[in-house]
Amino acid sequence: MSASSSPSVIVVGAGPAGLMAAEQLALAGMGVDVYDAMATPARKFLRAGIGGLNLTHSEPFERFVSRYGAEAERFARWLAEFGPEQQRTWAAELGIDTFVGSSGRVFPTDFKAAPLLRAWLRRLGAQGVRLHARHRWLGWNGDGTLRFAAPTGEIARPADAVVLALGGASWPQLGSDGAWAGMLAARGVALAPFKPANCGFDVAWSDHFRQRFAGQPVKSVGIGLGERRLKGEFVVTEHGIEGSAVYALSAPLRDAGPGAALVLDLKPDWSAEKLAAALAKPRGSRSLANHLERTIGLKGVAAGLLRELAAPLPDAPAALAARIKALPLRVLGPRPLAEAISAAGGIRFDAVTDGLMLTAIPGTFVAGEMLDWEAPTGGYLLTGCFTTGRLAGRSAVGWLKG
């Protein structure tokens, strides 16, 4: 870099973390080039927004921060500067209004991810950010330049600083394949093994249950693990279970190891006493299935779960009520990492400075799911990517100016 020219920075990865880093760099007057392996930017961001872009969450700040588990204290500092409220303001400045849904989740008013991304890319272009699609990062050359596999062949690009925002190792078809891990490990960067997060789990269903109920949602069910209890829904799959209630407990369930059991409450709004009293009514000639449906409204997949997991069912009303209120669901283990919504593991925090610069590679900063953190779905993952991308970009500016 000559004394008269602006520093040149390369950002590798055009997801939310990378684009946020690029924005901070451009605002500071840096020359910014963003390289991405995919044909279009932010593929995982767009895919996650198909059912409605959950941008962030509106719950109280202390509760929000707690969602980052073991890294909550670290994230609290970052989110205090760019958290849910700042994220909504940032979206509004792009012309994207947001609203708080009944669950507390925050969405764009049109629910869509594409308009926000288009507006953001237009603003980045106006700020001078250059985007290079179909450029897969291959590591470094001996002279420190970055290697890329481009449509025209391999190229080398120099930079005064680098921000890596390459994602974790989930959804590899959208670009987050974790291939960078070996390249960084070879340079002395400490890594934690990748693990699936926000994932489904395998269950040894009987053939009868699988054929009859795979694909059906289990709604308004209580689900617990240890001391943790929540009410929500999940889906029975051919292999096991998935869905929001399962994802919320996926980290402790995964870490508990094979054979861990969730506890289902099929009637969370009924007390055991109320259930027992209803079940004690005379059954007459009705089958047990008809009796369960008529007296307590238990039918379909919920009744199927009861028979699958608690057979033979007890005759005594109190004992049957107890089974309905605490039905053990044993899992075999998490589904493969490639199917997970996100990944735990990656670059350990003791391998980076407070500004997310790799201590083993000065001038190289990292952000997003490359780092070893996890959070549940509900807007927390996306906010975590935004805030770490912002920090990495701002830290690169400070390092270059310092």
ChimeraX attribute file (.defattr): number of C-alpha atoms within 10 A of each C-alpha:
attribute: neighborCount
match mode: 1-to-1
recipient: residues
	/A:1	10
	/A:2	6
	/A:3	6
	/A:4	6
	/A:5	9
	/A:6	14
	/A:7	19
	/A:8	18
	/A:9	26
	/A:10	24
	/A:11	28
	/A:12	26
	/A:13	31
	/A:14	30
	/A:15	25
	/A:16	28
	/A:17	33
	/A:18	32
	/A:19	28
	/A:20	26
	/A:21	32
	/A:22	33
	/A:23	24
	/A:24	21
	/A:25	28
	/A:26	22
	/A:27	16
	/A:28	15
	/A:29	14
	/A:30	22
	/A:31	21
	/A:32	26
	/A:33	19
	/A:34	24
	/A:35	24
	/A:36	26
	/A:37	22
	/A:38	18
	/A:39	11
	/A:40	12
	/A:41	25
	/A:42	22
	/A:43	18
	/A:44	20
	/A:45	18
	/A:46	19
	/A:47	15
	/A:48	14
	/A:49	17
	/A:50	13
	/A:51	11
	/A:52	16
	/A:53	25
	/A:54	26
	/A:55	24
	/A:56	26
	/A:57	24
	/A:58	19
	/A:59	15
	/A:60	9
	/A:61	15
	/A:62	10
	/A:63	10
	/A:64	19
	/A:65	23
	/A:66	15
	/A:67	19
	/A:68	20
	/A:69	14
	/A:70	12
	/A:71	16
	/A:72	17
	/A:73	12
	/A:74	13
	/A:75	20
	/A:76	18
	/A:77	12
	/A:78	16
	/A:79	22
	/A:80	14
	/A:81	13
	/A:82	20
	/A:83	23
	/A:84	25
	/A:85	16
	/A:86	14
	/A:87	17
	/A:88	23
	/A:89	14
	/A:90	15
	/A:91	18
	/A:92	14
	/A:93	12
	/A:94	17
	/A:95	13
	/A:96	19
	/A:97	16
	/A:98	19
	/A:99	16
	/A:100	16
	/A:101	12
	/A:102	7
	/A:103	10
	/A:104	14
	/A:105	18
	/A:106	23
	/A:107	24
	/A:108	21
	/A:109	13
	/A:110	13
	/A:111	19
	/A:112	18
	/A:113	22
	/A:114	16
	/A:115	15
	/A:116	20
	/A:117	19
	/A:118	12
	/A:119	16
	/A:120	21
	/A:121	18
	/A:122	13
	/A:123	14
	/A:124	20
	/A:125	14
	/A:126	11
	/A:127	18
	/A:128	17
	/A:129	22
	/A:130	17
	/A:131	20
	/A:132	20
	/A:133	18
	/A:134	16
	/A:135	24
	/A:136	20
	/A:137	23
	/A:138	16
	/A:139	15
	/A:140	15
	/A:141	12
	/A:142	6
	/A:143	8
	/A:144	12
	/A:145	15
	/A:146	19
	/A:147	18
	/A:148	22
	/A:149	15
	/A:150	18
	/A:151	11
	/A:152	7
	/A:153	8
	/A:154	13
	/A:155	15
	/A:156	17
	/A:157	12
	/A:158	17
	/A:159	19
	/A:160	16
	/A:161	19
	/A:162	26
	/A:163	27
	/A:164	26
	/A:165	30
	/A:166	29
	/A:167	32
	/A:168	29
	/A:169	28
	/A:170	27
	/A:171	20
	/A:172	16
	/A:173	11
	/A:174	17
	/A:175	24
	/A:176	25
	/A:177	17
	/A:178	19
	/A:179	16
	/A:180	19
	/A:181	21
	/A:182	12
	/A:183	13
	/A:184	17
	/A:185	13
	/A:186	9
	/A:187	10
	/A:188	13
	/A:189	20
	/A:190	19
	/A:191	20
	/A:192	14
	/A:193	12
	/A:194	19
	/A:195	24
	/A:196	25
	/A:197	29
	/A:198	28
	/A:199	29
	/A:200	30
	/A:201	24
	/A:202	19
	/A:203	20
	/A:204	13
	/A:205	19
	/A:206	10
	/A:207	9
	/A:208	10
	/A:209	16
	/A:210	16
	/A:211	12
	/A:212	13
	/A:213	19
	/A:214	17
	/A:215	14
	/A:216	14
	/A:217	17
	/A:218	19
	/A:219	15
	/A:220	16
	/A:221	19
	/A:222	21
	/A:223	26
	/A:224	20
	/A:225	18
	/A:226	10
	/A:227	5
	/A:228	9
	/A:229	15
	/A:230	17
	/A:231	15
	/A:232	16
	/A:233	17
	/A:234	20
	/A:235	21
	/A:236	22
	/A:237	21
	/A:238	18
	/A:239	15
	/A:240	20
	/A:241	24
	/A:242	24
	/A:243	19
	/A:244	18
	/A:245	24
	/A:246	23
	/A:247	22
	/A:248	21
	/A:249	21
	/A:250	22
	/A:251	21
	/A:252	14
	/A:253	23
	/A:254	22
	/A:255	12
	/A:256	13
	/A:257	13
	/A:258	14
	/A:259	13
	/A:260	17
	/A:261	18
	/A:262	20
	/A:263	17
	/A:264	24
	/A:265	24
	/A:266	24
	/A:267	20
	/A:268	18
	/A:269	13
	/A:270	14
	/A:271	13
	/A:272	21
	/A:273	13
	/A:274	14
	/A:275	20
	/A:276	19
	/A:277	14
	/A:278	18
	/A:279	22
	/A:280	16
	/A:281	11
	/A:282	9
	/A:283	14
	/A:284	7
	/A:285	8
	/A:286	11
	/A:287	9
	/A:288	13
	/A:289	14
	/A:290	14
	/A:291	20
	/A:292	17
	/A:293	13
	/A:294	15
	/A:295	15
	/A:296	15
	/A:297	13
	/A:298	19
	/A:299	16
	/A:300	14
	/A:301	20
	/A:302	21
	/A:303	16
	/A:304	17
	/A:305	22
	/A:306	22
	/A:307	14
	/A:308	17
	/A:309	16
	/A:310	16
	/A:311	9
	/A:312	9
	/A:313	14
	/A:314	13
	/A:315	11
	/A:316	11
	/A:317	18
	/A:318	19
	/A:319	14
	/A:320	19
	/A:321	24
	/A:322	17
	/A:323	20
	/A:324	23
	/A:325	22
	/A:326	19
	/A:327	20
	/A:328	20
	/A:329	19
	/A:330	17
	/A:331	22
	/A:332	16
	/A:333	19
	/A:334	27
	/A:335	20
	/A:336	14
	/A:337	23
	/A:338	18
	/A:339	18
	/A:340	21
	/A:341	20
	/A:342	24
	/A:343	30
	/A:344	24
	/A:345	20
	/A:346	24
	/A:347	26
	/A:348	17
	/A:349	18
	/A:350	13
	/A:351	18
	/A:352	21
	/A:353	13
	/A:354	13
	/A:355	18
	/A:356	23
	/A:357	23
	/A:358	23
	/A:359	16
	/A:360	15
	/A:361	15
	/A:362	13
	/A:363	18
	/A:364	22
	/A:365	26
	/A:366	30
	/A:367	31
	/A:368	28
	/A:369	28
	/A:370	27
	/A:371	26
	/A:372	20
	/A:373	23
	/A:374	24
	/A:375	27
	/A:376	21
	/A:377	20
	/A:378	21
	/A:379	21
	/A:380	23
	/A:381	22
	/A:382	21
	/A:383	24
	/A:384	27
	/A:385	23
	/A:386	25
	/A:387	27
	/A:388	28
	/A:389	30
	/A:390	27
	/A:391	25
	/A:392	32
	/A:393	33
	/A:394	21
	/A:395	23
	/A:396	28
	/A:397	22
	/A:398	13
	/A:399	14
	/A:400	16
	/A:401	9
	/A:402	6
